């Protein structure tokens, strides 16, 4: 970058910002890099015009990003809805299976899930083995 032709730090900053903005926005939008040269005769009007172009480009990028973010949010919301529905279905299925399983099956299942923790054992008394039996 040749900044010797600029007399004030403001002109140098505008030149640098312009080059950065054009290359950044072009890479985002896939367009060709357009180079605009500023020289010592650059008037305040050309700086304002350049600022306006940069602002328009930034607005375009902002709008594009906002659209992309909204689209991604909608996709994620749909995925969340599907996962919540699947979770509810699995919880209902789990509850149904628990109600249909015998205590022995549940105990066996619990022992498979956590082999390091012993499953609580039912008391081994005649009452526990004979349903409807009386201990009297």
Secondary structure, 3 states (H helix, E strand, C coil): CCCCCCCCHHHHHHHHHHHHHHHHHHHHHCCCCCCCCCCCCCCHHHHHHHHHHHHHHHHHHHHHHHHHHHHHHHHHHHHHHHHHHHHHHHHHHHHHHHHHCCHHHHHHHHHHHCCCCCCCCCCCCHHHHCCCCCCC
